[in-house]
């Protein structure tokens, strides 16, 4: 008889969809589960059907105190794939946020930057872990790091225009060229939009790196956003594997598992070498913007303030 499993995972983000793909890969290999998946976002309240649900196991990415209370009443095993809180007592599989932060720092250090910044979300454990690891690696390289954090959602979250003005104020205090790691691709889009309003050229003056490699969101950015690639599919697969062990009565599985990121997808937002000379940076920016139609040295000179 097949196990009845509920997946409480948001389908509104690329990370959530990749995570579900990993769970599906496990299911195809074993063919032992009958799955219920509810279309949802990350902040949706516990589903009403959970109160009368009679199943065998749950994988949840939207774990809240209310959801934990509802799940505890069912008495079924739960595997968390949430990363919004600190590590708890429940079985958990998540991305290695510390490794993601270090990988982001390495990517930007390799491009020769000497000034760094991190843009995150406050009271989000995953963002805090990435920030700490990023700052530590930047400090190891002998550099300082400017920080900006604000609420992602809820009553204290600012509206779009107000939030963008705060980010612009923060960025305007920094001295180009500098590199910014955003805690995720959503935040990366915020930074690129703010740079555009400040007339900061990305990537010549400001390199911007996101996390999650949400291809559509990264390409909506102008220029396209580089991004660290977490292995969300492996998180989903390992979570399904852990739940299968728990449902079979095996409690020897580790309480927490971390999954390493895959690498960095380099798009235009970090495809640059840091240059302190403003005139050279301006010339490179003009060449980048017009290279595909053909550009001559004389044309570059005409759009510069220095001689050939």
ABEGO torsion letter per residue (X at the ends): XBBBBBBBBBAABAAAAAAAAAAAAAAAAAGABBBBBBBBBAABBBBAAAAABBBABBBBAABBAAAAAAAAAAGBBBBBABAABBBBABBBBBBBAAAAAAAAAAAAAAAGBABBBBBBBBGBAAAAAAAAAAAAAAAAAGBBBBBBBBBABEAABBBAAAAAAAAAAAAAABBOBBBBBBABAAAAAAAAAAAAAAGBBOAAABBBBBBGGBAAAAAABOBBBBBBBBBAAAAAAAAAAAAAAAAAGBAABBABBBBBBAEBBBBAAABBBBBABAAAAAAAAAAAAAAAAEBBAAAAAAABABBX
